[in-house]
Amino acid sequence: MTKYQKKTLVVFVGLLLMLGFSAVSFNFVTQEMKTSSPSAIGRVVQGTDKATVVVFKRHGCPDCRSVQTLVKMGAFSQKTVFVEATSKDDQQYFKRFGVRHTPTFMILKQGQPQILWRDHGRPVRMYSGTDRKKIKKIFGIRPTVIAAGWLHV
């Protein structure tokens, strides 16, 4: 194999790897957040010692879609359960916790909503909206330092 052929092969393999990583990343970003099974939701609501982020969402919700990448990243670091508004099984949880808007986030531990933060001294146990800083706080996501500066997730 000549020197030129080796260089061409290295470039070709590099391009294939980049294309493969791009396809995986694109699939990760564009894939819809999957609703958890009713049994998983039931276990969390009945009570588990491990804190679990519960995401109330609605199919086709533009706000839910706008934060889905951030939510999916958070789901890697924190146990997460998705509750769908259009599911008959899940509607009882919307009523039980008084969820009226999507996306809505809360943390349940032993079946009880936990304090997310305090607002003017009052505990906040549920957040509805798309504020990226607040969603990061719920999932415990911290900014990552990159050599060139901050990577904002």
Backbone as CSV, one residue per row, in Angstrom:
resi,resn,N_x,N_y,N_z,CA_x,CA_y,CA_z,C_x,C_y,C_z
1,MET,0.861,-1.178,0.000,0.000,0.000,0.000,0.907,1.241,0.000
2,THR,0.627,2.171,-0.899,1.446,3.373,-0.997,1.084,4.357,0.107
3,LYS,1.946,5.315,0.292,1.733,6.349,1.311,0.435,7.113,1.040
4,TYR,0.159,7.409,-0.222,-1.066,8.112,-0.615,-2.305,7.280,-0.283
5,GLN,-2.267,5.990,-0.545,-3.398,5.107,-0.252,-3.662,5.025,1.254
6,LYS,-2.586,4.992,2.045,-2.741,4.950,3.509,-3.424,6.227,4.016
7,LYS,-2.964,7.362,3.498,-3.567,8.638,3.914,-5.040,8.690,3.513
8,THR,-5.348,8.234,2.307,-6.727,8.216,1.830,-7.585,7.307,2.706
9,LEU,-7.057,6.168,3.079,-7.783,5.231,3.936,-8.041,5.828,5.318
10,VAL,-7.055,6.478,5.889,-7.211,7.113,7.202,-8.278,8.203,7.146
11,VAL,-8.248,9.028,6.117,-9.246,10.088,5.965,-10.632,9.482,5.789
12,PHE,-10.739,8.442,4.978,-12.025,7.783,4.729,-12.587,7.182,6.018
13,VAL,-11.764,6.495,6.785,-12.207,5.902,8.062,-12.619,7.010,9.035
14,GLY,-11.854,8.078,9.080,-12.197,9.213,9.946,-13.549,9.812,9.585
15,LEU,-13.805,9.975,8.285,-15.091,10.509,7.845,-16.238,9.555,8.203
16,LEU,-16.026,8.263,8.057,-17.055,7.290,8.430,-17.361,7.363,9.924
17,LEU,-16.327,7.468,10.742,-16.541,7.588,12.191,-17.316,8.857,12.534
18,MET,-16.947,9.966,11.910,-17.656,11.222,12.169,-19.109,11.117,11.742
19,LEU,-19.353,10.509,10.606,-20.719,10.325,10.116,-21.515,9.444,11.081
20,GLY,-20.897,8.379,11.575,-21.560,7.488,12.526,-21.909,8.209,13.819
21,PHE,-20.972,8.979,14.383,-21.241,9.730,15.613,-22.332,10.775,15.391
22,SER,-22.314,11.397,14.219,-23.354,12.392,13.910,-24.733,11.748,13.865
23,ALA,-24.824,10.574,13.264,-26.116,9.878,13.167,-26.622,9.489,14.555
24,VAL,-25.734,8.991,15.404,-26.133,8.616,16.767,-26.576,9.850,17.538
25,SER,-25.822,10.939,17.431,-26.189,12.177,18.122,-27.522,12.701,17.626
26,PHE,-27.736,12.679,16.322,-28.996,13.166,15.759,-30.163,12.331,16.274
27,ASN,-30.000,11.017,16.316,-31.054,10.137,16.816,-31.335,10.440,18.288
28,PHE,-30.294,10.677,19.084,-30.461,10.988,20.497,-31.261,12.272,20.683
29,VAL,-30.945,13.287,19.891,-31.595,14.589,20.038,-33.029,14.575,19.529
30,THR,-33.283,13.884,18.425,-34.601,13.958,17.810,-35.584,12.921,18.332
31,GLN,-35.092,11.909,19.014,-35.987,10.860,19.505,-36.904,11.422,20.591
32,GLU,-38.172,11.088,20.507,-39.178,11.548,21.476,-38.908,10.930,22.840
33,MET,-39.185,11.685,23.913,-39.068,11.142,25.260,-40.112,10.041,25.414
34,LYS,-39.694,8.874,25.791,-40.598,7.732,25.905,-41.313,7.749,27.252
35,THR,-42.598,7.438,27.225,-43.393,7.350,28.443,-42.997,6.097,29.200
36,SER,-42.868,6.211,30.513,-42.520,5.065,31.337,-43.724,4.144,31.472
37,SER,-43.462,2.912,31.824,-44.554,1.951,31.979,-45.378,2.304,33.217
38,PRO,-46.674,1.992,33.194,-47.521,2.289,34.354,-46.995,1.668,35.644
39,SER,-46.393,0.485,35.550,-45.882,-0.154,36.768,-44.702,0.633,37.341
40,ALA,-43.848,1.199,36.476,-42.711,1.998,36.952,-43.206,3.259,37.643
41,ILE,-44.204,3.897,37.064,-44.766,5.108,37.656,-45.423,4.770,38.993
42,GLY,-46.172,3.685,39.003,-46.839,3.260,40.237,-45.862,2.991,41.364
43,ARG,-44.733,2.352,41.060,-43.723,2.077,42.091,-43.161,3.369,42.667
44,VAL,-42.917,4.348,41.808,-42.367,5.626,42.271,-43.378,6.352,43.151
45,VAL,-44.643,6.353,42.720,-45.687,7.058,43.462,-45.968,6.352,44.794
46,GLN,-45.929,5.020,44.787,-46.165,4.284,46.027,-45.041,4.496,47.021
47,GLY,-43.870,4.755,46.538,-42.773,5.066,47.443,-41.542,4.239,47.190
48,THR,-40.446,4.927,46.981,-39.136,4.309,46.850,-38.151,5.225,47.561
49,ASP,-37.125,4.638,48.147,-36.149,5.430,48.895,-35.282,6.294,47.993
50,LYS,-35.189,5.924,46.736,-34.364,6.685,45.797,-35.180,7.840,45.202
51,ALA,-34.596,9.031,45.255,-35.263,10.193,44.660,-35.378,9.991,43.152
52,THR,-36.555,10.281,42.609,-36.831,10.077,41.190,-37.441,11.344,40.609
53,VAL,-36.889,11.808,39.487,-37.474,12.948,38.792,-38.662,12.438,37.993
54,VAL,-39.807,13.093,38.159,-41.007,12.741,37.407,-41.267,13.879,36.425
55,VAL,-41.337,13.530,35.138,-41.574,14.514,34.078,-42.967,14.262,33.526
56,PHE,-43.850,15.225,33.713,-45.201,15.159,33.154,-45.145,15.836,31.795
57,LYS,-45.579,15.115,30.756,-45.478,15.645,29.397,-46.732,15.304,28.612
58,ARG,-46.833,15.904,27.437,-47.974,15.661,26.557,-47.431,15.466,25.143
59,HIS,-47.916,14.448,24.458,-47.476,14.188,23.083,-47.804,15.396,22.202
60,GLY,-46.831,15.835,21.432,-47.034,16.967,20.534,-46.842,18.318,21.197
61,CYS,-46.489,18.341,22.461,-46.295,19.604,23.191,-44.995,20.274,22.716
62,PRO,-45.085,21.494,22.137,-43.872,22.154,21.642,-42.894,22.502,22.765
63,ASP,-43.405,22.857,23.940,-42.507,23.157,25.066,-41.779,21.903,25.526
64,CYS,-42.478,20.770,25.543,-41.842,19.498,25.917,-40.726,19.165,24.934
65,ARG,-41.001,19.378,23.658,-40.010,19.105,22.622,-38.804,20.031,22.755
66,SER,-39.037,21.278,23.151,-37.938,22.243,23.221,-36.927,21.908,24.320
67,VAL,-37.328,21.149,25.325,-36.412,20.803,26.417,-36.061,19.316,26.449
68,GLN,-36.517,18.549,25.466,-36.326,17.102,25.535,-34.856,16.687,25.539
69,THR,-33.983,17.379,24.820,-32.564,17.021,24.825,-31.986,17.202,26.220
70,LEU,-32.297,18.311,26.852,-31.817,18.574,28.207,-32.369,17.546,29.185
71,VAL,-33.640,17.218,29.050,-34.271,16.234,29.933,-33.634,14.864,29.742
72,LYS,-33.379,14.494,28.497,-32.764,13.194,28.240,-31.354,13.138,28.797
73,MET,-30.615,14.234,28.742,-29.284,14.272,29.340,-29.388,14.123,30.854
74,GLY,-30.368,14.777,31.441,-30.573,14.672,32.881,-30.966,13.273,33.303
75,ALA,-31.704,12.584,32.427,-32.157,11.230,32.740,-30.991,10.249,32.841
76,PHE,-29.838,10.594,32.263,-28.661,9.741,32.416,-28.118,9.797,33.836
77,SER,-28.198,10.949,34.465,-27.602,11.118,35.784,-28.605,10.934,36.929
78,GLN,-29.868,10.972,36.648,-30.893,10.921,37.691,-31.989,9.962,37.252
79,LYS,-32.447,9.100,38.146,-33.556,8.209,37.799,-34.740,9.075,37.398
80,THR,-35.334,8.773,36.256,-36.389,9.614,35.691,-37.552,8.748,35.217
81,VAL,-38.763,9.231,35.472,-39.978,8.570,35.018,-40.785,9.600,34.228
82,PHE,-41.302,9.184,33.052,-42.094,10.067,32.213,-43.566,9.685,32.324
83,VAL,-44.413,10.694,32.538,-45.853,10.484,32.661,-46.523,11.247,31.527
84,GLU,-47.337,10.543,30.731,-47.957,11.099,29.524,-49.394,11.541,29.791
85,ALA,-49.732,12.760,29.391,-51.067,13.315,29.632,-52.158,12.564,28.879
86,THR,-51.831,12.012,27.733,-52.870,11.364,26.922,-53.110,9.908,27.314
87,SER,-52.305,9.374,28.203,-52.479,7.994,28.649,-53.545,7.933,29.743
88,LYS,-54.539,7.070,29.578,-55.594,6.953,30.588,-55.022,6.507,31.929
89,ASP,-54.027,5.617,31.890,-53.400,5.156,33.126,-52.698,6.297,33.862
90,ASP,-52.098,7.220,33.099,-51.305,8.286,33.706,-52.117,9.504,34.146
91,GLN,-53.330,9.667,33.624,-54.126,10.847,33.961,-54.394,10.949,35.457
92,GLN,-54.479,9.812,36.142,-54.699,9.842,37.585,-53.558,10.555,38.315
93,TYR,-52.322,10.442,37.785,-51.185,11.100,38.422,-51.200,12.609,38.176
94,PHE,-51.689,13.024,37.022,-51.855,14.454,36.763,-52.821,15.039,37.796
95,LYS,-53.933,14.330,38.030,-54.916,14.809,39.010,-54.362,14.755,40.423
96,ARG,-53.730,13.660,40.774,-53.228,13.475,42.139,-52.259,14.582,42.547
97,PHE,-51.369,14.974,41.620,-50.361,15.985,41.950,-50.744,17.391,41.481
98,GLY,-51.923,17.555,40.906,-52.398,18.873,40.498,-51.643,19.463,39.321
99,VAL,-51.197,18.616,38.413,-50.442,19.081,37.243,-51.425,19.562,36.191
100,ARG,-51.253,20.821,35.751,-52.146,21.402,34.761,-51.433,21.732,33.445
101,HIS,-50.107,21.877,33.496,-49.344,22.278,32.311,-48.206,21.289,32.070
102,THR,-47.766,21.233,30.811,-46.605,20.412,30.480,-45.567,21.273,29.778
103,PRO,-44.298,21.009,29.954,-43.747,19.997,30.832,-43.769,20.456,32.293
104,THR,-43.965,19.507,33.185,-43.911,19.764,34.623,-42.944,18.766,35.234
105,PHE,-42.136,19.258,36.155,-41.102,18.449,36.788,-41.310,18.427,38.295
106,MET,-41.080,17.267,38.897,-41.056,17.171,40.354,-40.134,16.019,40.721
107,ILE,-39.700,16.028,41.964,-38.885,14.930,42.473,-39.692,14.241,43.556
108,LEU,-39.860,12.924,43.395,-40.579,12.132,44.390,-39.595,11.246,45.135
109,LYS,-39.770,11.183,46.431,-39.007,10.260,47.268,-39.976,9.704,48.288
110,GLN,-40.044,8.399,48.393,-41.006,7.715,49.257,-42.430,8.185,48.955
111,GLY,-42.689,8.438,47.669,-44.022,8.820,47.212,-44.417,10.257,47.481
112,GLN,-43.507,11.051,48.064,-43.815,12.435,48.429,-42.998,13.415,47.589
113,PRO,-43.628,14.501,47.103,-42.873,15.526,46.369,-41.824,16.180,47.276
114,GLN,-40.630,16.318,46.761,-39.530,16.929,47.508,-39.399,18.405,47.143
115,ILE,-38.776,19.152,47.999,-38.556,20.586,47.748,-37.468,20.728,46.675
116,LEU,-37.804,21.441,45.606,-36.849,21.686,44.532,-35.951,22.866,44.888
117,TRP,-36.552,23.932,45.397,-35.861,25.134,45.845,-36.857,25.967,46.628
118,ARG,-36.392,27.079,47.132,-37.275,27.991,47.868,-37.406,29.296,47.094
119,ASP,-38.631,29.807,47.061,-38.912,31.065,46.387,-39.493,32.009,47.429
120,HIS,-38.719,33.007,47.809,-39.120,33.950,48.855,-39.480,33.207,50.141
121,GLY,-38.680,32.189,50.457,-38.881,31.429,51.682,-39.912,30.319,51.590
122,ARG,-40.677,30.274,50.512,-41.706,29.239,50.352,-41.146,28.073,49.530
123,PRO,-41.390,26.846,49.971,-40.861,25.700,49.229,-41.571,25.501,47.892
124,VAL,-40.785,25.226,46.863,-41.313,24.916,45.534,-41.133,23.418,45.334
125,ARG,-42.228,22.686,45.127,-42.179,21.232,44.987,-42.457,20.767,43.559
126,MET,-42.807,21.696,42.671,-43.140,21.347,41.295,-42.760,22.536,40.416
127,TYR,-42.213,22.247,39.232,-41.891,23.320,38.297,-42.500,23.003,36.935
128,SER,-43.238,23.954,36.379,-43.793,23.844,35.024,-43.131,24.909,34.166
129,GLY,-42.517,24.492,33.076,-41.909,25.470,32.186,-40.699,24.935,31.468
130,THR,-39.986,25.855,30.810,-38.851,25.483,29.966,-37.558,26.196,30.345
131,ASP,-37.513,26.810,31.516,-36.304,27.516,31.951,-35.174,26.496,32.135
132,ARG,-34.172,26.598,31.277,-33.090,25.609,31.261,-32.322,25.575,32.581
133,LYS,-32.119,26.709,33.208,-31.387,26.733,34.481,-32.149,25.966,35.562
134,LYS,-33.457,26.132,35.592,-34.259,25.438,36.598,-34.306,23.934,36.327
135,ILE,-34.395,23.551,35.067,-34.411,22.129,34.721,-33.066,21.490,35.070
136,LYS,-31.980,22.196,34.780,-30.654,21.693,35.154,-30.556,21.501,36.660
137,LYS,-31.110,22.438,37.402,-31.066,22.347,38.860,-31.829,21.111,39.350
138,ILE,-32.981,20.839,38.752,-33.782,19.672,39.138,-33.000,18.385,38.899
139,PHE,-32.321,18.296,37.764,-31.570,17.094,37.420,-30.162,17.091,38.010
140,GLY,-29.750,18.194,38.583,-28.399,18.259,39.138,-27.325,18.363,38.079
141,ILE,-27.651,18.954,36.931,-26.681,19.114,35.839,-25.878,20.385,36.105
142,ARG,-24.572,20.232,36.061,-23.695,21.390,36.224,-23.025,21.682,34.887
143,PRO,-22.699,22.960,34.615,-22.009,23.269,33.358,-20.680,22.519,33.284
144,THR,-20.317,22.067,32.089,-19.080,21.329,31.880,-18.026,22.285,31.342
145,VAL,-16.823,22.220,31.920,-15.739,23.081,31.467,-15.035,22.406,30.302
146,ILE,-14.898,23.143,29.209,-14.181,22.681,28.036,-12.959,23.600,27.894
147,ALA,-11.920,23.135,27.243,-10.694,23.917,27.108,-10.970,25.313,26.558
148,ALA,-11.914,25.435,25.624,-12.200,26.722,24.997,-13.151,27.570,25.829
149,GLY,-13.752,27.028,26.875,-14.712,27.796,27.682,-15.807,26.900,28.217
150,TRP,-16.968,27.480,28.450,-18.095,26.746,29.022,-18.913,26.096,27.921
151,LEU,-19.304,24.870,28.169,-20.246,24.200,27.285,-21.596,24.325,27.968
152,HIS,-22.510,25.053,27.367,-23.828,25.232,27.963,-24.759,24.148,27.462
153,VAL,-25.204,23.332,28.380,-26.100,22.228,28.036,-27.520,22.705,28.125
